[in-house]
């Protein structure tokens, strides 16, 4: 058998994009590397895969990608080997990995498999176990929690791509959902992961955030995450929040309309930590006081709602995750900017109702730039029919 490692192109990269953003991602790749070629190589319901052939020093290329992050490219990873699909594919993959790993056999490793449009009865996890056990029998050391190297194996329709990464230099996760499901997560809902990703990607220092304003808060995932960080939150939504879960991390106050008070009193029997206040009594509120979370559930006109929020002081973070059009979402962010301290952060999801992604990007940049600077956009792994915008209050 020929050594398949020699089939690798010198500067070959595998690129994952969300299928819905693939055209925008391709333009982004060509703008960054105009002289390079990017070939569509695979696709499934969620993912579009491109193979990139890029001239230049590999370290410089990866430094470019790390320092100037993509907005719509999810993964940009160097390829060490390309194998054609064949009957004994697992055997050939094992031999390839032995060749790639042999010079550092003392280092621990982990394998992650991703099937894009390759059909086999074996699940990705089963392939990982099969190959991992074969390598262990050959003297290699597996470490699933803190490996020194990670071997990524991507199955496409007509080929298999392999990449071996030193974890102290790079970190990739090919399947975020499977990675998160391995752990028990104390979350209200999966949207909580979106905020976690945004905080990490945009480099938001939460130690600078004392108070946050969460618009479109129900069922309370973003509020829950922020409260866990010791941040006081004003959560605005006419729907109910997950009060039982939120009461575990902060003392709760719900400001509601008189006609809803009786219904909410039934909830307080199950969540005794929940405190209620009639909206007519809002003049008694001077600040957050003893509450960590204040849920404004009352059906107020926008000016009255802002008047109420002003009583809580200035905020250091504004988050918006509401199912409304991009322009309206930007209008809300701008209208609420008067409640923010200068230098406060904005994190906002932008829902897509059409395929005109460039139009959404233009609207977000034009509108937010009126009251914010440093507007950035990223399609994060947990975003689906949406992307996330970040900006800083002028």
N, C-alpha and C positions, 0 to 999 in steps of 0.2 A: 504494500500500500504506500502510495506517495504521501509524504508529510503534508497534510492539508494547510499547515500554517503558511506554507509558501504561496498559497493562493491569495493571501491578503494583499490588497492594494496598499501602497505606501501611506497615503493619508486618506483613509476611508472612515466615514463617520455614519452612525445610524442616528436618525432623527425621528423622534416621536412628536406628533401633534394631535390635538383633538380633531377628529374628522370634520367637525362643523367649522373649524377655524383653519382648515388646511390651506386654502387659497391665500389667506392673509399671512399664514406662517411661511408659505413658499416665497411670497414677495419679501418678507422680512429676511429670509435667508439670502436671497439674491441681492438685496440692498447691502447686507453685511459682507458677502463674499461674491461680488459681481462677476468675477472671472471663473467661478467654480460651477460645477454641474451638480444638480440634485435630481435624482431619479425616483419616481414613485415606485415603491417596491412591495407594498402590502397595505391591507386595509381590513378593518372589521367594523362592527357597529359603532365603536367608540374611537378607534385609533386610525390615523393615516401615518404610514411609515415612508420616509425618504432615505435614500442612500446618497451621501454627499461625497464627492471626490474633490478635495480641496488642496491646492498647491500651497506650499509654505511650511515653515517649521511647526511641528506638531505642538510643541510647548507654547509657542506664540499664539497659535490658533485657539488652544484651550484657555489661555490667559485672556484672550479677547472675549471669549464666551463667558468666562467667570466674572470679568469686571464690567462688561456691558451686557446686562442680562436681556434675554429675549422676552418679548411680551406674549408671543403666541406659539413658541416652541417649548414643549414640555421637557424633552430630553435630547441632549446633544452629546453623543458618547463615541469615543474612538473604537474602531473595530480592529481586533487582533487576528481574526481568522474568519474566512467565509467558506462554508462547506455546501456542496450540492446535496439535495435530498436523495437518500438511497435507503435500501432495506435495512442495512446494519448501521443506521444513523447513530444510535447510541454508542456503539463501539467506536465509531470514528470520532465522535465528540470526546469520549474518554481519552483516546490517544492524543487528540489535539490538546486537551487540557493538561495532560501529563507533560507534553512538550512545553507548553506555555508556563507551567508552574515549577518545572523541575529545578531551576536555578535557585529557588527559594523554598525548598521543601520543608524547611523548619517553620515557616510561617503558616498560621492557620488560615482557613478559607471558608467561604460560604458560597452556595450556588443559588441564583435566582433565574427561573425559567419563565419566559413569556411567549405564549402562542398567539400569533396575530391572525393568520388565515391558513394555518396548518392543521389538518384534520388527523387526529389519532385518538385511539381509545384511552390512552394514558392522559391523566390530568397533569397540569404543570407541576404540581406538588409531587406527584408520583415519579415524574422524570427527574426532579431534583434529588429525590431519595435514591433512585436507581444509580445515578451518576455519582452522587456523593459517597455512597457505600462502596462503589467500585474504586474510587480514588483513595478511600480510607484503607482498603485492602492493599493498595500499592504504597502505603506509607505516608499518605498526606493526612493532615490533621484538620478536622472540621470544627468550626466554632460558629454556632448560629447566632450568638448574642453579640460578640465583639470580635469579628474576624479581622485579620490583618489584610486580607485580600478578598475581593468578591469577584466571582466569575458569573457573567451575565450571558445567558444563552437565549437568543431570540429566534423563534421558528417562524419563517415566512412560507409562502406557498412553494417557492422553488429553491430556497436556500436557508441555511442556518448561519447566523452571525454570532460570533463569540467575542466577548470583551473581558479582559482581566484588569481589575482596578486595584490600586493600593488605597485602602480606605483612609489613610492619613493624608492623602492628597485630594481625593475626590469622593463624593457620596452620591449614589444614584439609587432610586427606587423605581422599578419598572411598573409595579402594580401597587399604588397607594392604598387601594381599598383592601386588598388582601393583607398588606402590611399592618394596617390599623386593626383589622379584624383578629389578628393574632393576639392582641392585647385586650384586656378588659378596660373599657373606657367609661369613665364616670362623666358621661355627657348627657345633655338634655335631648339633643337630636344631632344628626350628622352635619347640619349647617355649622355647628361649632367648629368643625375642622377647617371650614373656609376662613374663619377669623384667625385661627391659629396659623394657617399658612400665610395669610396676609401680613400678620405681625412679623413673622420670620422673614418673608421675602422682601418686604419694604423696609426692614430694619427698624421697626418702631420700638423705641425704648419705653416700656411700660412703667419703669420707675419714675418717669416724668409725668405720669398720668395719675392724678388724684381723683378726678371726677370725669365721668363719661356720659354722653347722651346717646341712647340707643333707639333709633327710629325704625319702626316695623319690627318690634322686639319679639313678638309671639313666634314660637312657644317659649322663648327665653334662652336659646342656646348661646347667643353672643353675650347676653347679660350674665349668664352663668359663668362663662369663661372669664370675663372681666372681674366679676365678684371674687372668683377664686384667687385673682392676683391682688386682692385687697383694695380694689378700686370701687368707689361709690358710683352708682349708676342711676340715672333717670331713664326708665324704660317707657317708651310711648307706643301704645298699640291698643286698639279697641277690643282686641280679643284677649282671652284668658292666657296667662302664663302658667308654666309648670311650677306652681307655688310650692308644692311639697319638696321638690328637688332644690329650688332656689333658697328655701328656708334653711337648708343644710349649710349654706355658705354665707348667708347674710340675713339681717333682720329686715322684714318686708313691710312696706306700707303701700296700700292700693288706694288711689284717689278715684272715686267713681261717682256716677250720677245717682241721685236719690232713688230712682226706680230700680236700680240694680243692687242696691244695698242688701235687700233681703236675700237675694239669690247668692250673693257673695258671703253672707253670714253662714249659709249652709256649708260653704267651703271651709270657713274658719273652724268649723267643728272638727274637720279632718286635719286641718293645718292650724293648730292653735297659735302658732307663731305669727300668723298673718294678721296685720293690723289694717283697719279700714278707716277711710275719711271721706265724708261727703264733700263733693267739689265746692259746695257753698261755704265750706269752712276754710278755704285755701288761704285766706288772709292771715290765718294763724301760723302758716308755714314761713319760717325765716330762712332755714337752711336744711341740710340733710339731718342735722342733729344726730339722733341715735340710730337712724336707719341706714342700712347699706344699700338697699334697693328701694326706689320709689317708682311704682308702676302707675303711670297716668293713663287710666282707662276711660276717663270721662270724655264724653263726646262734645268737645269744645270747638269753637271756631278758631281758625289759625291764629288770629291776633290774641285771643284769650289764652290759647295754649302757650304762646310765646311769653305772654305776661306771667303765666304760672311758672314757666321754666326759669324766667329771670329771677324769681324769688329764691332759686336754688344756687345762684351764683354762676360764675363763668366755668366753662367746661374745657378740659384738655384734650378730649377725643370725641369725635362725632362719628358714629357708625350708622349706616343706612342699608337695610336689607329688605326692601319693600318691593312688592310685585307691581311696579308702575313703570311707565315709559322712561327712556333715558333723559329726555329733556325735562320732564317733570321732576325726576329724581335730582337732576342738577339744580333746578329751581329751588327745591327744598333745601339742598345743601347750602346754596347761596343765601337763602332767606334766614337760615339758622346760624349763619356765620357770625352774626352779632352776639350770639350767646357764647362764642368761643374766645379763649385767650389767644393772643397773637402767638403763632408758632404751634397752635394746637393741630392735631392730626385729623384727617378725614379718611375713612375707609368706607367704600360704597360699592355695592354690587350693581351691575347694569344688566338688566334683563333684555334678552334679544327676542323680538317678536317678528323680525324679518331677517333676511340674509345680508342686509346692507351693513356689514360690520364696519367698513370704513366710514360710513355715515355716522354710526354711533360714536366712533372714536373722535370724529371731527366735532360732534356736538359736545361731547364730554370735555374736550380740550378747550373749546371756545367758551363754554359756559362757566366751567370751574375756574378758568384763568381770571375771571372777573374779581373773584374774592380770595383765590388761593394761588400758591405758586408750587412749582415742582410736581405738576400733574404727571402721574405715571399710570400705566395700564398693564395689567397682567391677567392672562387666562390661567388661573391656578388649578391644580389637579382636581380639587373638589368642585370647581365651577362646572356647571353643565350648560344650560342654555343662557349663559351669562358670562361676563368677565368682571374683574374687580378694578376699581379706580382708587388711587391714593393721591392725596395732596396735603399741603400744609397751609394753614390760615395765614394770610398776609398780615 
